[in-house]
Amino acid sequence: MTSERTQAYGRVVRTLDDVGATKLHKDEQIAIREFADTLIFTETAEEARDTGREVEALGERLVASGRWTEERAAELVRDIIACGPLAPVG
C-alpha cells in the first residue's frame, strides 16, 4: 500500500461524508465503500480489474440519474480507482 492509495481512500471517505445522503442512495454509498475497501487491499491489477469496471459503471449511473455531473462523477471514479494498485496515468 502506498501513501497515494491511502490519500485516495481518504478522498473517497470524505466524499461519502460530504455528499453521502444528499447525492447517493444508501446502496450506492455501501457499494462505493466496498469498492474502495476492495481496491485498497488488492495487490495486483488483475485483481482490481473487475472492481474497476463496476466503479466506472456506477459513475455512469450517477450521471444518468441526473444527480451528478460528469466531472464530479469522473472525480469520484478516479479517486476510487486510485485506491487500487495501479492508478491510471493522466
C-alpha positions as CSV (number, residue, x, y, z in Angstrom):
1,M,0.0,0.0,0.0
2,T,1.3,3.5,-0.9
3,S,0.6,6.9,0.5
4,E,-1.1,7.8,-2.8
5,R,-3.5,4.9,-2.3
6,T,-4.2,5.9,1.3
7,Q,-4.8,9.5,0.3
8,A,-7.2,8.4,-2.5
9,Y,-9.1,6.3,0.1
10,G,-9.3,9.3,2.3
11,R,-10.8,11.4,-0.5
12,V,-13.4,8.7,-1.1
13,V,-14.4,8.6,2.6
14,R,-14.6,12.4,2.6
15,T,-16.9,12.4,-0.4
16,L,-19.1,9.9,1.3
17,D,-19.2,12.0,4.4
18,D,-19.8,15.3,2.5
19,V,-22.4,14.2,0.0
20,G,-23.4,10.7,1.1
21,A,-27.1,11.1,2.0
22,T,-27.8,14.0,-0.3
23,K,-26.4,12.7,-3.6
24,L,-26.2,9.0,-3.1
25,H,-28.7,6.3,-2.3
26,K,-27.8,4.0,0.6
27,D,-26.9,1.1,-1.7
28,E,-24.6,3.4,-3.7
29,Q,-22.8,4.5,-0.5
30,I,-22.3,0.9,0.5
31,A,-21.0,0.0,-2.9
32,I,-18.6,2.9,-3.0
33,R,-17.2,1.9,0.4
34,E,-16.9,-1.7,-0.7
35,F,-15.1,-0.8,-3.9
36,A,-12.6,1.4,-2.1
37,D,-12.1,-1.3,0.6
38,T,-11.6,-3.9,-2.0
39,L,-9.1,-1.9,-4.0
40,I,-7.1,-0.6,-1.1
41,F,-6.3,-4.2,-0.1
42,T,-5.8,-5.5,-3.7
43,E,-2.2,-6.3,-4.7
44,T,-2.4,-6.8,-8.4
45,A,-4.0,-5.1,-11.4
46,E,-5.7,-8.4,-12.4
47,E,-7.5,-8.5,-9.0
48,A,-8.6,-4.9,-9.4
49,R,-9.9,-5.1,-13.0
50,D,-13.5,-6.3,-12.3
51,T,-13.9,-3.8,-9.4
52,G,-12.7,-1.0,-11.8
53,R,-15.4,-1.9,-14.3
54,E,-18.0,-1.8,-11.6
55,V,-16.8,1.6,-10.4
56,E,-17.0,3.0,-13.9
57,A,-20.5,1.6,-14.3
58,L,-21.5,3.3,-11.0
59,G,-20.1,6.6,-12.2
60,E,-22.1,6.3,-15.4
61,R,-25.3,5.6,-13.5
62,L,-24.8,8.6,-11.2
63,V,-24.5,10.9,-14.3
64,A,-27.5,9.2,-16.0
65,S,-29.6,9.7,-12.9
66,G,-29.0,13.5,-13.1
67,R,-27.8,13.7,-9.5
68,W,-24.1,14.0,-10.5
69,T,-22.3,16.0,-13.2
70,E,-19.9,14.1,-15.5
71,E,-17.0,16.0,-13.9
72,R,-17.9,15.2,-10.3
73,A,-18.6,11.5,-11.1
74,A,-15.3,11.2,-13.0
75,E,-13.5,12.7,-10.0
76,L,-15.2,10.1,-7.7
77,V,-14.3,7.3,-10.1
78,R,-10.7,8.4,-10.3
79,D,-10.4,8.6,-6.5
80,I,-11.9,5.1,-6.1
81,I,-9.7,3.6,-8.8
82,A,-6.6,5.4,-7.2
83,C,-7.2,3.2,-4.1
84,G,-6.0,0.3,-6.2
85,P,-2.6,-1.0,-7.1
86,L,-2.3,0.8,-10.5
87,A,-3.9,4.2,-10.8
88,P,-4.5,5.3,-14.4
89,V,-1.9,7.7,-15.8
90,G,-3.1,11.1,-17.0
